[in-house]
Amino acid sequence: MKALERFRGWWQRQMGDDQSPFDADSSAFAISFVVNLFVIVLLGLVPLSPKREEVTLVVNAAPPEELAELQLPEEFTFSDLPSEEVGANSVQGEAIALSMAPVVAEFTATPNQVVSLAVDHARIEINDILETARGLHYAENLAVKGAAGEGTTGAVGAIDRIAHEILLSMEERKTLVVWLFDQTASLIPQRQAIRDRFSKIYQELGVVEATGNDTFVKHDSKPLLSSVVGFGNSIKYMSEKPTDNLPELKKAVMGLPNDDTGTENVFTAIYDAAKRYASYRYTTAEKPNPERNVMIVVFTDEAGSDISRAEETIKMCRRWAIPVYVIGVPAPFGRQEAMMKWVDPDPRYSQKEQWGVVDQGPETAMPERIRVSFAGSKEDEVPLDSGFGPYALTRLCNETGGIYFAVHPNRNAARFVSRGDTAAYSSHLAHFFDPDLMRRYRPEYVSFNDYQKRINENKARTALIKAATASIQVDAMENPRREFVKRDEAEFSRALSDAQQVAADLEPKINALYQVLQQGEADREKETVARWQAGYDLAMGRTLAVKVRTETYNAMLAAAKRGLKTSDPKNNTFEILPADDISVGSNYAKLAERAKMYLNRVVKDHPGTPWALLAQRELKDPLGWKWKDRYTDLTPKPAPKPAANNNNAPPRPEGKVMLEQPKLRPVPKKL
């Protein structure tokens, strides 16, 4: 206030009393203004509402490997432990893996795993617009996917797993199970085991029913019906209508006649069964829910003779929401045919083991494995497990929400399986692979048009498909000559020229494959899908390896015609042997290094797979050649003396008389 009084006095002296703005009223105004301004500033500094405490939400995601174990009702359980009464271990089997739960996916291909960075705190906005597909409710345009393949050693183990699937279906509504059986003779032993297993399935379901489980209580009558159908060249329904009578079902299974035509119209049978029982799936405005769920379970040991009907069968099953389960066989890697061990099912005939051809593959829509080798290489002759079932049948299961069970009694990823070890009525597969690891290499289970689009997305894929298709027509060198005896220069040169001609016939075919694969090299580094990476690298590595072996063999023979040095002057025989060193040109040495680069990359990036196994075998054989000389005695050997005629040989003593052996029937032309 003193400062204000001094300022007012100064102003009066300067301006005079009559001109001072600081009269009594003005002073009051100034004081009021300063006080109010101070109050306003204080109010601005004070928050109008208390600060809300921010809620921190911490999300912890378990590692993908540590999946939560599925908890089943106490009334019905199945165990991975051996059991004499139920389970995959009961008949030379082992517990099968749980199927993949149906999930909604925009694409059928398994996406690459995305590794996210660790975040301590994150904001999550939650809304209610997301929906989850449940059970068998899905529209035709919604891709609810099932399991692409589950490995097991016995059909009965797969049946026990299907018993669980039946219960899951019955939790939703009453269920009809349609059992489709391949009528070929090779399934006679399986049909016997399956019939014996029927009672166990229904006994377990009966135990669940007796406990008062809601699954059965909510159904007023016959919660589970079954129908038995046989198929081969034609379709045979073993009962007029579905039944819940167990003795009748067992009688129907064993009453299925054999079909010796070798034609297995599995897709026609599935289509017809789905159409026949679609009435259980009808809905109307008055009845919005279908009467029953319908499941189709197929038993077969082939890929099917009517694959052309796969697409319409998939559409039919998806239209009526009918999942398809197939208890089938593993497809051989990159092959259509496999060799099955055949033992005549009729004990009146010889039980000698024989081998027959059976169609069980391939696992892909088009050939993705190149088949090319130098003479003497056995890698293409050894059948391997692909890790998946035949393409069309597996895709049918995948598209309808079912499961494909790849059954093989010799399944063991830890050891080599010889032909002698192969079980009767099973195909010979020398190697099996870890199913968990092979899921990363799942084929493209899409329509043919979509498959073609995915091929065209990358030049490396296009080149692989073209080369794999063309390689079917490429035969390896037939018995290339490795040993040359030098009697005289003319004969020696002529023998070398004849051997060169064999290599010359193979060279243009190998070069054609190489040129096709070269067209995809520019896009190889852009490829991100493991299956296509492994397929292209193996194809390029093996083609280059065969190219180097063939052309260096030819070049070594050409050089030999100009003269060969011997380690000993008396040596007259030259043998060409595989060697690591390449001495006939630096260009071949560079090609050999490229071949090894591709093959080693397959081994490194895709361990434990069929591609890696084939690459390792290719790397074991050297790519170059060397000469080794030795001496061969060319002195003509004396003619053998004629044996003396001895007509006084003593009579043979009487011995045991061999009984007549059972007649050996040939393997059916079509299994």
ChimeraX attribute file (.defattr): number of C-alpha atoms within 10 A of each C-alpha:
attribute: neighborCount
match mode: 1-to-1
recipient: residues
	/A:1	7
	/A:2	7
	/A:3	8
	/A:4	10
	/A:5	12
	/A:6	10
	/A:7	12
	/A:8	18
	/A:9	15
	/A:10	12
	/A:11	16
	/A:12	15
	/A:13	10
	/A:14	11
	/A:15	11
	/A:16	11
	/A:17	14
	/A:18	8
	/A:19	11
	/A:20	16
	/A:21	14
	/A:22	19
	/A:23	12
	/A:24	8
	/A:25	9
	/A:26	12
	/A:27	15
	/A:28	11
	/A:29	12
	/A:30	12
	/A:31	12
	/A:32	12
	/A:33	12
	/A:34	10
	/A:35	11
	/A:36	12
	/A:37	12
	/A:38	11
	/A:39	11
	/A:40	10
	/A:41	10
	/A:42	10
	/A:43	11
	/A:44	9
	/A:45	8
	/A:46	9
	/A:47	8
	/A:48	8
	/A:49	6
	/A:50	7
	/A:51	7
	/A:52	6
	/A:53	6
	/A:54	6
	/A:55	7
	/A:56	10
	/A:57	11
	/A:58	12
	/A:59	12
	/A:60	9
	/A:61	6
	/A:62	9
	/A:63	7
	/A:64	8
	/A:65	6
	/A:66	7
	/A:67	8
	/A:68	8
	/A:69	6
	/A:70	7
	/A:71	7
	/A:72	10
	/A:73	9
	/A:74	8
	/A:75	14
	/A:76	15
	/A:77	11
	/A:78	15
	/A:79	11
	/A:80	12
	/A:81	12
	/A:82	16
	/A:83	13
	/A:84	9
	/A:85	11
	/A:86	20
	/A:87	24
	/A:88	28
	/A:89	21
	/A:90	17
	/A:91	19
	/A:92	14
	/A:93	22
	/A:94	22
	/A:95	22
	/A:96	21
	/A:97	16
	/A:98	10
	/A:99	17
	/A:100	15
	/A:101	13
	/A:102	19
	/A:103	14
	/A:104	17
	/A:105	13
	/A:106	9
	/A:107	12
	/A:108	19
	/A:109	15
	/A:110	15
	/A:111	10
	/A:112	10
	/A:113	8
	/A:114	6
	/A:115	6
	/A:116	6
	/A:117	6
	/A:118	7
	/A:119	9
	/A:120	10
	/A:121	10
	/A:122	10
	/A:123	10
	/A:124	9
	/A:125	5
	/A:126	7
	/A:127	6
	/A:128	5
	/A:129	5
	/A:130	6
	/A:131	7
	/A:132	7
	/A:133	13
	/A:134	12
	/A:135	15
	/A:136	19
	/A:137	12
	/A:138	17
	/A:139	12
	/A:140	15
	/A:141	8
	/A:142	14
	/A:143	21
	/A:144	26
	/A:145	22
	/A:146	27
	/A:147	22
	/A:148	28
	/A:149	30
	/A:150	23
	/A:151	26
	/A:152	27
	/A:153	23
	/A:154	28
	/A:155	26
	/A:156	28
	/A:157	25
	/A:158	29
	/A:159	21
	/A:160	22
	/A:161	20
	/A:162	18
	/A:163	18
	/A:164	18
	/A:165	16
	/A:166	21
	/A:167	19
	/A:168	14
	/A:169	21
	/A:170	21
	/A:171	16
	/A:172	15
	/A:173	20
	/A:174	25
	/A:175	23
	/A:176	26
	/A:177	18
	/A:178	22
	/A:179	19
	/A:180	25
	/A:181	25
	/A:182	29
	/A:183	28
	/A:184	25
	/A:185	21
	/A:186	22
	/A:187	19
	/A:188	18
	/A:189	12
	/A:190	18
	/A:191	21
	/A:192	13
	/A:193	15
	/A:194	18
	/A:195	18
	/A:196	13
	/A:197	20
	/A:198	19
	/A:199	15
	/A:200	15
	/A:201	18
	/A:202	15
	/A:203	13
	/A:204	18
	/A:205	19
	/A:206	12
	/A:207	13
	/A:208	20
	/A:209	17
	/A:210	12
	/A:211	13
	/A:212	12
	/A:213	15
	/A:214	12
	/A:215	18
	/A:216	23
	/A:217	13
	/A:218	15
	/A:219	14
	/A:220	8
	/A:221	9
	/A:222	12
	/A:223	18
	/A:224	23
	/A:225	17
	/A:226	20
	/A:227	23
	/A:228	25
	/A:229	22
	/A:230	27
	/A:231	28
	/A:232	24
	/A:233	20
	/A:234	15
	/A:235	21
	/A:236	17
	/A:237	16
	/A:238	18
	/A:239	14
	/A:240	8
	/A:241	11
	/A:242	18
	/A:243	17
	/A:244	15
	/A:245	10
	/A:246	14
	/A:247	11
	/A:248	14
	/A:249	22
	/A:250	19
	/A:251	13
	/A:252	18
	/A:253	22
	/A:254	13
	/A:255	11
	/A:256	21
	/A:257	15
	/A:258	16
	/A:259	18
	/A:260	15
	/A:261	15
	/A:262	17
	/A:263	20
	/A:264	27
	/A:265	20
	/A:266	30
	/A:267	25
	/A:268	24
	/A:269	25
	/A:270	25
	/A:271	18
	/A:272	15
	/A:273	20
	/A:274	26
	/A:275	14
	/A:276	10
	/A:277	19
	/A:278	20
	/A:279	13
	/A:280	16
	/A:281	17
	/A:282	14
	/A:283	12
	/A:284	8
	/A:285	6
	/A:286	6
	/A:287	9
	/A:288	9
	/A:289	12
	/A:290	17
	/A:291	16
	/A:292	22
	/A:293	24
	/A:294	27
	/A:295	24
	/A:296	22
	/A:297	21
	/A:298	24
	/A:299	24
	/A:300	22
	/A:301	26
	/A:302	25
	/A:303	29
	/A:304	23
	/A:305	17
	/A:306	15
	/A:307	17
	/A:308	12
	/A:309	15
	/A:310	21
	/A:311	15
	/A:312	13
	/A:313	21
	/A:314	24
	/A:315	16
	/A:316	20
	/A:317	26
	/A:318	25
	/A:319	17
	/A:320	25
	/A:321	23
	/A:322	23
	/A:323	24
	/A:324	28
	/A:325	28
	/A:326	25
	/A:327	26
	/A:328	25
	/A:329	27
	/A:330	33
	/A:331	31
	/A:332	30
	/A:333	26
	/A:334	23
	/A:335	23
	/A:336	17
	/A:337	19
	/A:338	24
	/A:339	20
	/A:340	23
	/A:341	21
	/A:342	24
	/A:343	21
	/A:344	21
	/A:345	15
	/A:346	10
	/A:347	9
	/A:348	10
	/A:349	14
	/A:350	15
	/A:351	16
	/A:352	12
	/A:353	14
	/A:354	17
	/A:355	20
	/A:356	17
	/A:357	17
	/A:358	20
	/A:359	22
	/A:360	25
	/A:361	27
	/A:362	26
	/A:363	31
	/A:364	25
	/A:365	19
	/A:366	16
	/A:367	22
	/A:368	26
	/A:369	24
	/A:370	25
	/A:371	24
	/A:372	23
	/A:373	24
	/A:374	21
	/A:375	16
	/A:376	11
	/A:377	14
	/A:378	11
	/A:379	16
	/A:380	14
	/A:381	8
	/A:382	13
	/A:383	21
	/A:384	25
	/A:385	25
	/A:386	28
	/A:387	27
	/A:388	29
	/A:389	33
	/A:390	29
	/A:391	22
	/A:392	27
	/A:393	27
	/A:394	29
	/A:395	32
	/A:396	29
	/A:397	25
	/A:398	27
	/A:399	26
	/A:400	29
	/A:401	26
	/A:402	31
	/A:403	30
	/A:404	31
	/A:405	33
	/A:406	27
	/A:407	27
	/A:408	25
	/A:409	19
	/A:410	25
	/A:411	25
	/A:412	16
	/A:413	15
	/A:414	10
	/A:415	12
	/A:416	12
	/A:417	18
	/A:418	13
	/A:419	14
	/A:420	10
	/A:421	11
	/A:422	19
	/A:423	16
	/A:424	19
	/A:425	27
	/A:426	21
	/A:427	30
	/A:428	26
	/A:429	26
	/A:430	21
	/A:431	23
	/A:432	26
	/A:433	20
	/A:434	15
	/A:435	19
	/A:436	12
	/A:437	14
	/A:438	18
	/A:439	14
	/A:440	17
	/A:441	22
	/A:442	21
	/A:443	22
	/A:444	21
	/A:445	23
	/A:446	19
	/A:447	14
	/A:448	13
	/A:449	9
	/A:450	12
	/A:451	15
	/A:452	14
	/A:453	11
	/A:454	14
	/A:455	18
	/A:456	13
	/A:457	12
	/A:458	17
	/A:459	20
	/A:460	28
	/A:461	24
	/A:462	20
	/A:463	24
	/A:464	29
	/A:465	22
	/A:466	18
	/A:467	26
	/A:468	23
	/A:469	17
	/A:470	17
	/A:471	21
	/A:472	13
	/A:473	11
	/A:474	14
	/A:475	15
	/A:476	21
	/A:477	18
	/A:478	12
	/A:479	10
	/A:480	17
	/A:481	15
	/A:482	13
	/A:483	16
	/A:484	18
	/A:485	18
	/A:486	16
	/A:487	11
	/A:488	9
	/A:489	11
	/A:490	10
	/A:491	13
	/A:492	16
	/A:493	18
	/A:494	12
	/A:495	18
	/A:496	21
	/A:497	15
	/A:498	14
	/A:499	19
	/A:500	21
	/A:501	13
	/A:502	18
	/A:503	23
	/A:504	16
	/A:505	13
	/A:506	20
	/A:507	18
	/A:508	12
	/A:509	16
	/A:510	23
	/A:511	15
	/A:512	14
	/A:513	26
	/A:514	20
	/A:515	12
	/A:516	19
	/A:517	25
	/A:518	15
	/A:519	15
	/A:520	19
	/A:521	17
	/A:522	11
	/A:523	13
	/A:524	17
	/A:525	10
	/A:526	12
	/A:527	16
	/A:528	10
	/A:529	15
	/A:530	14
	/A:531	18
	/A:532	20
	/A:533	21
	/A:534	24
	/A:535	21
	/A:536	29
	/A:537	25
	/A:538	27
	/A:539	28
	/A:540	25
	/A:541	27
	/A:542	25
	/A:543	25
	/A:544	26
	/A:545	27
	/A:546	25
	/A:547	27
	/A:548	25
	/A:549	25
	/A:550	26
	/A:551	20
	/A:552	22
	/A:553	25
	/A:554	22
	/A:555	17
	/A:556	20
	/A:557	20
	/A:558	17
	/A:559	12
	/A:560	16
	/A:561	16
	/A:562	8
	/A:563	10
	/A:564	11
	/A:565	12
	/A:566	15
	/A:567	10
	/A:568	10
	/A:569	9
	/A:570	11
	/A:571	16
	/A:572	18
	/A:573	18
	/A:574	21
	/A:575	14
	/A:576	17
	/A:577	14
	/A:578	15
	/A:579	14
	/A:580	13
	/A:581	13
	/A:582	22
	/A:583	15
	/A:584	18
	/A:585	10
	/A:586	10
	/A:587	10
	/A:588	20
	/A:589	19
	/A:590	13
	/A:591	17
	/A:592	24
	/A:593	15
	/A:594	16
	/A:595	26
	/A:596	20
	/A:597	14
	/A:598	20
	/A:599	28
	/A:600	19
	/A:601	18
	/A:602	25
	/A:603	21
	/A:604	10
	/A:605	13
	/A:606	21
	/A:607	13
	/A:608	16
	/A:609	24
	/A:610	23
	/A:611	23
	/A:612	21
	/A:613	17
	/A:614	19
	/A:615	25
	/A:616	15
	/A:617	13
	/A:618	23
	/A:619	17
	/A:620	8
	/A:621	14
	/A:622	16
	/A:623	28
	/A:624	24
	/A:625	20
	/A:626	15
	/A:627	18
	/A:628	14
	/A:629	20
	/A:630	15
	/A:631	13
	/A:632	13
	/A:633	9
	/A:634	9
	/A:635	6
	/A:636	6
	/A:637	7
	/A:638	6
	/A:639	6
	/A:640	6
	/A:641	6
	/A:642	6
	/A:643	6
	/A:644	6
	/A:645	6
	/A:646	6
	/A:647	6
	/A:648	6
	/A:649	6
	/A:650	6
	/A:651	6
	/A:652	6
	/A:653	5
	/A:654	6
	/A:655	6
	/A:656	5
	/A:657	6
	/A:658	6
	/A:659	6
	/A:660	6
	/A:661	8
	/A:662	12
	/A:663	11
	/A:664	14
	/A:665	14
	/A:666	12
	/A:667	16
	/A:668	15
	/A:669	11
	/A:670	14
	/A:671	23
